[in-house]
Amino acid sequence: MAYETIIVDVEDHIALVKLNRPDAMNALNAELMSELAHALADAQANEKVRCIVITGSEKAFAAGADIKMMSDKSFVDVFAGDLFTPEADQIMRVRKPIIAAVSGYALGGGCELAMMCDFIICSDTAKFGQPEINLGVVAGIGGTQRLTRLVGKSKAMDMNLTGRFMDAEEAERSGLVSRVVPCKKLMEETMGAAAKIAEKSMISVMVVKEAVNRSYETTLREGLLFERRVFHSLFATEDQKEGMSAFMEKRAAQFRDK
């Protein structure tokens, strides 16, 4: 499929998806969200893809949802059309790991898109924010919910109520991002992490993603039980036998996703 607002490249088992609306600082409009959802569904279905990376430009990962697209809409328009819901749901259905490589602005919907990924690696120029309050609205794709779970109530309230931005250092300190790297090394670092994931057993990788995400959806007791049972279940795989044999034999494991 030919895309207008994103660029997709699949190489070495990694699907690199680049947001590509440079004139709008990669603002998320209906077309971009639809194309992104389609590209991620394709990556999920592509047996060659073992990890996905979403990125933008050095200036902006995504500067927010497209205000021009939304400004004239009514409550009936956005409620009946369920604005952004189908695309967000599709992103969350992807079982393969997704890394966000963030440089520059990740604001509003851009911050929310980054948080929908499994983890964020950002450059030292990154700035995160939920400034929807300045537009007379509230975050609508996870900015009050995922952000609170990641950085805690106080910082989430601060960011959502004042609209202030969080720089890369604060984002790492607060648990929003996994690591901060120099801007020029962002893609090298991110693709290196993706390559490491691509080497693993895809069965184990998907189980890890399910188990960590489950921790946000249930009690500690139920989460621990889920973790233990999927741990037990992996002993039914060939990859478990191969991984443990390789460790004892001091060699690299050759996983076959079986």
N, C-alpha and C positions, 0 to 999 in steps of 0.2 A: 504494500500500500504506500502511495506517495503522501507524505505529510507536508503541511504548510507551516505549522507552528512549532514543530519539534524536528530534531535530527536524530536518527537511530542508527547505531553502528554495532554490529555483533562481531566480536573477534576474541579468540582465545577463551571461549565459554563465558564471556561477559557481554551483556547488552548495555551499551552506553546510550542513555537517552538525554539529549541536550535540549532544554527549552530554548526556543528560537523566535522570540518576538523582540528583537533588539530595540526597535523604535518605541516600545512600550515597557522597557525594562522587564520583559518577560511576564507582564501582568497576566493573570489567569482569566482568560475569557472562555466562553462555552466551547469554541473550536479547539483551543489548546487542551482543555480538560478532557474533551471527548477523544482527541488524538492520543493523549497520554494514557487514558484508560485502555484504548485499543492496543497501543504499543505494549503496555504491560501485560495484557491478556495474551498477546502474541508471544512475548518472552516467556510467560508461564507455560505456554503450550510447546515451545521450541525445546526439544530435547538437548540441543547443543548449548543452551543457555543455563548456566549454573549460578549466576549472580547478576544482579542488575544495579546499575549506577545511574542516578538522576542528578543532573547538574544544570547550571545556567551559564552566565558569563562572569568574567572577573568583576564587573560592575554590579551585577545583580543576579542572584539565584532566581528570585521572583519578587517584585516589589509590591505584590498584593494581588487581590482580585481586581478585575478590570472595572473601574468605577464608571467609565463611559457606558459600558454594557449594562450596568445595574441602575444607573441614576434615575431613569424614567420608569422603572418597573414599579408596580403596585404590590401590595401584600398578596392579592389574589394571584398575580403573575408568578411571584416567587414561591408561594405556598402550593398552588395547584401544579406548577411545573417542578416542584421539589428541587429548587436550584442547588446544584453541586452534589446532591445526594447520590445519584446513580454512579457518577464518576468516582466519588470518594469510596463508595461501597466496593467498586471494582478494584481500586487500589488495595483496599484492605483484604480482598479475597486472594491476592497473589501470595502463594506459599513459598516462593523462592525469596531469598534475602534481598533487600533493597537498601543500598547505601545512598544517602544524600551527600553530595559534595558541594558545600556552600561557600561562595565567595561574595563579598559585597552584601547587598540588601536582601534579607529574607523577612519580609514584612507582611502582616495580615495573612492572606491566603498562602503566601510564599513560606512563611514560618510554619503554617499549619501543614502544608505539603511536606516540608522537611520532617516534621514530627510524625507524619504518617509512614515515613521510611523506618527501617529497623534500627539504624543509627546514623548519626550525623558526624562527618568529618568536615571541619571548616577551616578556612584560611584566617590569618590574623587580621584581615580587613572585614570580616563578616560582622553584620549587625542584624540582630533579631528584634522583632517587635510585633505587638498586636495593637495598632493604632486606630482600630475601628471606632473607638469612642469619639475620635475627632470628626467622624462622619455622621455621628448621630445614630450609630448602630452598634452591634456587638459582634464579636468573632462568631463565625458560623460553620467552620469546618474543623473545630477542635481546639480553638485558641483559649477557651476557658476550661476545657476538660483535660485534654492531653497535657497542656502546659502545666496545669496545677499538679498533675500526677508526676511530672518530670522535675519541676523546680520547687514545688510546695506552694501553699496557699498565699503566703505573704508576697513573694515575688510575682506570682501570677496576678494577684490583685493589683499590685503596683503597676505592672505592665499594662494590664487591661483597663485600669481606671485612669492612669495618667497618659498612656500612649507612648511612654518613653522607650528608647531602644536599649538593648543589651548588647554590649560588645563581645568579642570572641573570648576574651579572658574571663569575663563574668559568666558567659554561657558554659564554659568548661567547668568553672568552679561550682556552678549551680546544678550541673548534671544534665544540661540540655544537649551538649555535644560530647562525643567520646574523646576527641583530640583536636588540637589546634596546630596547624602547620603554616610555614611561610606561604604566601599567596602563589609564588611560582612553583611550589612543590605540591600544591593541593591535588592535582590530578594524578601525579606520580604516586603519592601516598595512598590515595583512594583506590586507584587501580591495583596497587600492590595488595591492599587489604582484600579487594574483590578476588584477586588471583589466589590468595591463600584460602579463601572460602571455597573457590571453585575446585580446589584440590581435595576437598573433604568428601565424605560419603553424603550424597544428596538426601538420602533417607535421614541420616543423623542431623543434617543441616535444617531440614524442614521440621523435625521433631524439636530441635532447640528453639526455633522461631515460635512454634505453637506453645511450648512450655513457658518461655519467658512472657509471651503475650498473655497467657492464662493467669499470670500473677497479678495482672491488673483487673481481672474479671471475677475473681473469686476470693474466698478466705485463704489464709495461710495454710490451714489444715487441708482443705480440699486441693489447694495448689501443690502441696507436698505429695499428696496421694497421687495426683495426676503425674507429677514428675517421676515418682518412683515407678509407676506402672509403665510409662513410656520407656524409662530406663530398662526395666525388665524386658519389655517387648523387643528392644533392639538386640537382645541375645538370640532372637530367631533369625537374624540376618547373616548373610555371608560376610558383609562388611565388618561386623563385629569380630568374627573369627579372623579375618584378614588383618584388621587393625591391631588386635592383641598379639597375633603371631608376629607381625612385622615389628612390633615394639620389643618382643622378647628376642627376636633375631637381629635386632639393631639395623633395620633396613627401612626404606620408605614404603609406606603402605600403598597398595594398588587397589583402590576401591572400585567396585563395579556397580554400585547402587542396587545391590540385590541382598 
